[in-house]
Amino acid sequence: MPSRYNRPVREITACKNTAPFQMADSHRGPSAEPSPIGFPLNQSTSHDDDFVAPTAHGATDIGKKRAVNQDQFLIAELNKSMLVSSTSLSLTGQFRLFGRVQGQVLLVADGMGGHAAGEKASSLAIDHLVTRLLNSVHWFFQSDSEDETAFLDSMKKLFQDAHARILAESAEHVDERGMGTTLTMAYIMWPRMYVIHAGDSRCYLVRDGIAQQETTDHTLARKMVEAGGMKPEDESTSRWSNVLWNVLGGTSEAELSAEVRRVDLVEGDVVLLCSDGLYRYLDGAAIAEQVGKQNALPELCKTLIQMANDAGGEDNITVVVAKPEPNHLASHERVAQCPDEVSTIVTSNSSIALDDTLPDDTLPGE
């Protein structure tokens, strides 16, 4: 079985002019290039709703102390498509036609559990969410009306369904009981970003040199700070900062609480998702400083991971960074692709490791 021991760092880049449904990762090269066709599939020309896929990059590292990397991340572009099985046009075979990119999903999951259970939990969460997202959620709503409320309710339900799936899987296997994962998702549809979250991974919005945390850490330490029972400056070093009260899976019988937040974006914003292996060592100010210094996102991710490792690297470290932008040119794409070409809508981090000797975070009751 493949292991991460000989490939500790995994990186994915999504550039804003790449073809839709193109995949590249450390195991496989880019898929075959789709053939362009010269007329637009979507005639809408609203500048506010047009979206260029953000330049984005993600990387994960095992750190210095863990035997297995239980973090997972994903970067995915979203667009409408149509499978043409028959036409009088000068096309041969079956073709899938793609509209312009209308949004992007960024995901980070930090698994926990003995042996390979934590990695399985984080992989299950992302796999389940993406599959259900594509097949059951109306993610192309166009206004700030009740459509938005329905969309957010659907996203909460997706998190709760993924939670139930992990619980069901862990109940069937003794060595996987209690496995769980954090899950933080940024869903970007310019000029809006929706952050859906459970656990203690984080989403930051970096604007004008300041990193604003857009998620709440679902730890007992944070609850104690909010209740006035702990000083904020003591939170990061408290033993309760590693005890999570809200995760997907785990040992708690309580219903999952999916936190949702809407963020209105402006040009120049940088979105950063990370696991706790990064922010345990780098606070918001340090993250914002590096964002300001590094224009190249691969170098930014590499630098942040190296800084966390240099400071101790006791946990897995994962960083996903994106620069969302409006499309002022209102350009559109129509792309055809033969069904035998290798293609996918997502760029993801996934591989199976053999064992895990150190638990990540701690769940109540463990």
C-alpha positions in Angstrom: 0.0 0.0 0.0 1.2 3.5 -0.7 2.6 5.5 2.2 3.4 9.1 2.7 6.8 8.4 4.3 8.7 8.9 1.1 6.6 11.8 -0.1 6.0 14.0 3.0 4.8 17.1 1.1 1.9 17.0 -1.3 1.0 20.1 -3.3 -1.8 21.1 -5.7 -2.1 24.3 -7.8 -5.2 25.6 -9.6 -4.5 28.4 -11.9 -7.2 30.8 -13.2 -6.8 30.0 -16.9 -6.5 26.3 -16.7 -9.2 24.2 -18.5 -12.2 23.1 -16.4 -12.1 19.5 -14.9 -8.3 19.3 -15.2 -6.5 17.3 -12.5 -2.9 17.2 -11.4 -1.4 15.7 -8.3 1.8 14.1 -7.1 0.8 10.7 -8.4 -0.6 11.6 -11.8 0.1 14.2 -14.4 -2.4 16.6 -15.9 -5.3 15.0 -17.8 -5.6 15.3 -21.5 -6.3 18.8 -22.7 -10.0 19.4 -23.7 -10.6 20.8 -27.2 -12.0 24.3 -27.4 -15.1 25.1 -29.4 -15.6 28.6 -30.6 -18.9 29.9 -29.3 -20.2 30.6 -25.8 -22.3 28.2 -23.9 -23.7 30.8 -21.5 -24.8 34.1 -22.8 -25.0 35.9 -19.4 -22.9 39.0 -19.3 -23.4 40.2 -15.7 -20.1 41.5 -14.4 -21.1 41.0 -10.8 -21.8 37.3 -11.3 -18.9 36.5 -13.6 -16.1 34.6 -11.8 -12.5 33.8 -12.7 -11.3 30.7 -10.8 -9.0 32.0 -8.2 -5.4 31.2 -8.4 -5.1 28.7 -5.6 -2.6 26.3 -4.1 -2.6 23.7 -1.4 0.1 21.7 0.4 0.2 19.3 3.3 3.1 18.0 5.3 3.5 15.2 7.8 5.4 17.4 10.2 8.3 16.2 12.4 6.7 14.0 15.0 3.7 12.1 13.4 4.0 8.7 11.8 1.1 9.4 9.4 -0.4 12.5 7.8 -4.1 12.4 8.6 -4.9 15.8 7.0 -6.7 16.1 3.7 -7.4 19.1 1.4 -9.2 19.8 -1.8 -9.5 22.6 -4.3 -12.3 22.3 -6.8 -13.7 24.5 -9.6 -17.5 24.5 -10.2 -19.2 25.0 -13.5 -22.3 23.8 -15.4 -21.9 21.1 -18.0 -24.0 19.3 -20.6 -23.3 15.9 -22.0 -24.2 15.9 -25.7 -24.9 12.4 -27.0 -26.2 13.3 -30.5 -26.1 16.5 -32.6 -26.1 17.8 -36.2 -23.0 19.9 -35.4 -19.6 18.8 -36.7 -18.8 16.8 -33.6 -18.0 13.1 -33.4 -18.8 10.9 -30.5 -20.1 12.1 -27.2 -19.0 15.5 -25.8 -19.4 17.2 -22.6 -19.8 21.0 -22.9 -18.8 23.3 -20.1 -19.9 26.7 -19.1 -17.5 29.2 -17.5 -16.3 28.6 -13.9 -18.8 30.0 -11.5 -17.4 29.1 -8.2 -14.7 27.4 -6.2 -14.6 25.1 -3.2 -11.7 24.9 -0.8 -11.7 22.2 1.9 -9.4 21.2 4.8 -10.0 18.2 7.0 -7.9 17.1 10.0 -8.5 13.5 11.0 -8.1 12.0 14.4 -8.1 8.4 15.6 -5.7 5.5 16.1 -4.0 3.4 13.3 -5.3 4.8 10.0 -8.7 5.8 11.3 -8.0 9.5 11.3 -7.0 9.6 7.7 -10.0 7.5 6.8 -12.3 9.9 8.6 -10.9 13.0 6.9 -11.0 11.2 3.5 -14.6 10.1 4.0 -15.8 13.5 5.0 -14.4 15.2 1.9 -15.5 12.4 -0.4 -19.0 12.4 0.9 -19.3 16.2 0.9 -18.1 16.6 -2.7 -20.3 13.7 -4.0 -23.4 15.1 -2.4 -22.5 18.6 -3.3 -22.4 17.7 -7.0 -25.6 15.6 -7.0 -28.0 17.1 -4.5 -27.3 20.8 -3.8 -28.4 23.8 -6.0 -25.2 25.6 -5.7 -25.8 28.0 -8.6 -28.3 30.3 -6.9 -28.2 33.9 -8.2 -29.5 36.2 -5.5 -29.5 37.1 -1.8 -33.1 36.0 -1.3 -34.5 32.8 0.2 -32.3 30.9 -2.2 -29.3 31.7 0.0 -31.1 30.4 3.1 -32.0 27.2 1.3 -28.4 26.8 0.1 -26.9 27.3 3.6 -29.4 24.9 5.1 -28.3 22.4 2.4 -24.7 22.9 3.3 -25.4 22.3 7.0 -27.2 19.1 6.1 -24.3 17.9 4.0 -22.0 18.3 7.0 -24.5 16.4 9.2 -24.8 13.6 6.6 -21.0 13.3 6.4 -21.0 13.1 10.3 -23.6 10.3 10.2 -21.6 8.4 7.6 -18.4 8.5 9.6 -20.3 7.3 12.7 -21.8 4.5 10.7 -18.4 3.4 9.4 -16.8 3.6 12.8 -19.6 1.5 14.3 -18.8 -1.4 11.9 -15.1 -1.6 12.7 -13.7 -1.9 16.2 -10.3 -0.4 15.4 -12.0 2.7 13.9 -14.5 3.5 16.6 -14.2 7.1 17.8 -12.5 8.2 14.6 -13.4 11.8 13.6 -12.3 14.8 11.6 -12.6 18.5 11.5 -13.9 20.0 8.3 -13.6 23.6 7.1 -15.0 24.6 3.7 -14.8 27.9 1.9 -17.4 28.2 -0.9 -16.5 31.1 -3.2 -19.0 32.7 -5.6 -17.8 36.2 -6.3 -18.4 38.5 -4.5 -19.5 36.2 -1.8 -17.7 33.6 0.3 -19.6 31.1 2.5 -17.6 29.4 5.2 -19.0 26.2 6.7 -17.1 24.7 9.6 -16.8 22.1 12.3 -13.8 21.5 14.5 -10.6 23.5 15.0 -9.2 23.9 11.5 -9.4 27.5 10.4 -10.3 29.9 7.6 -8.6 33.3 7.5 -9.4 36.3 5.3 -6.3 38.4 4.7 -7.2 42.0 3.8 -5.0 45.1 4.0 -2.3 43.3 5.9 -4.6 41.9 8.6 -5.6 38.2 8.9 -9.2 37.9 10.2 -10.2 34.5 11.5 -13.6 33.6 10.0 -14.1 30.4 12.0 -14.5 29.6 15.7 -12.3 26.9 17.2 -14.7 24.2 18.6 -12.6 23.4 21.5 -13.3 23.3 25.2 -10.6 26.0 25.7 -12.5 28.4 23.4 -15.7 27.7 25.3 -14.0 28.5 28.6 -12.7 31.8 27.2 -16.1 32.7 25.9 -17.6 31.9 29.3 -15.1 34.0 31.1 -13.4 31.0 32.8 -10.1 31.4 31.0 -8.0 34.4 29.9 -7.6 34.6 26.1 -3.8 34.7 26.4 -3.9 31.3 28.1 -6.0 29.6 25.5 -3.3 28.4 23.1 -1.3 26.7 25.8 -4.2 25.2 27.7 -4.6 21.4 27.7 -8.2 22.0 26.8 -7.2 23.6 23.5 -6.8 20.1 22.0 -10.2 18.8 23.3 -12.8 19.2 20.6 -16.5 19.3 21.4 -17.7 19.4 17.8 -16.3 17.2 15.0 -17.6 14.9 12.3 -17.7 11.5 13.8 -15.9 11.1 17.2 -17.4 9.7 20.3 -20.0 12.3 21.2 -23.7 11.5 20.9 -24.6 15.1 20.3 -25.8 16.4 16.9 -23.1 18.0 14.8 -23.3 21.8 14.8 -22.2 23.2 11.4 -21.1 26.8 11.8 -21.9 29.0 8.8 -20.6 32.5 7.9 -21.0 34.8 4.9 -18.1 37.0 3.9 -18.4 39.8 1.3 -15.2 39.8 -0.7 -13.3 42.7 -2.3 -10.5 42.7 -4.8 -7.1 41.9 -3.3 -8.5 39.5 -0.6 -6.6 36.3 0.1 -8.4 33.3 1.6 -6.3 30.9 3.7 -7.5 27.6 5.2 -5.2 25.6 7.5 -5.1 22.8 10.0 -4.0 23.5 13.6 -0.6 22.2 12.7 0.0 25.6 11.2 -1.6 28.1 13.5 -0.3 26.4 16.7 3.0 28.1 15.7 2.0 31.0 13.5 -0.6 33.5 14.7 -2.7 35.7 12.4 -0.1 38.5 12.3 2.6 36.1 11.2 0.4 34.6 8.5 -0.6 38.0 7.2 3.0 39.1 7.1 4.0 36.1 4.9 0.9 36.7 2.7 2.2 40.2 2.1 5.7 39.1 1.3 4.9 36.2 -1.0 3.0 36.7 -4.3 3.6 33.2 -5.5 1.2 30.9 -3.7 3.3 27.7 -4.0 6.1 29.6 -2.3 3.8 31.0 0.3 2.5 27.5 1.3 6.0 26.2 1.4 7.3 29.0 3.6 4.4 28.7 6.0 4.9 24.9 6.4 8.6 25.3 6.8 8.1 28.0 9.5 5.7 25.6 11.4 8.2 22.8 11.1 11.1 25.0 12.3 9.0 26.0 15.3 8.4 22.3 16.3 6.3 20.6 13.7 4.5 18.3 16.2 1.4 17.9 14.1 0.5 17.5 10.4 0.5 20.8 8.6 -1.9 21.8 5.8 -2.4 25.1 4.0 -4.7 26.1 1.2 -4.5 29.6 -0.2 -6.7 31.3 -2.9 -7.0 34.7 -4.4 -10.6 35.2 -5.6 -11.2 37.8 -8.3 -14.1 39.1 -10.4 -13.9 38.6 -14.1 -14.2 42.1 -15.6 -13.8 40.8 -19.1 -17.0 38.7 -18.8 -15.4 35.9 -20.8 -17.1 32.6 -21.3 -15.9 29.1 -22.3 -17.4 26.2 -24.1 -15.3 23.1 -23.9 -15.8 19.7 -25.4 -14.2 16.5 -24.0 -14.4 12.9 -25.1 -15.6 10.5 -22.5 -12.4 8.4 -22.6 -10.2 11.3 -21.5 -9.1 11.2 -17.9 -10.8 14.1 -16.1 -12.2 15.2 -12.8 -13.8 18.2 -11.3 -11.6 18.2 -8.2 -7.9 18.6 -7.4 -7.5 16.7 -4.1 -5.1 15.3 -1.6 -5.8 11.6 -0.9 -3.6 8.6 -0.3 -3.8 5.7 2.2 -1.2 5.3 4.9 -0.6 2.1 6.8 -0.6 3.0 10.5 -0.8 5.7 13.0 0.8 5.6 16.4 -0.1 9.1 17.7 -3.6 10.5 18.0 -4.2 14.0 16.8 -6.7 16.0 18.8 -8.7 14.6 21.7 -12.4 14.0 21.8 -14.5 14.2 24.9 -14.7 10.9 26.7 -11.3 9.6 25.4 
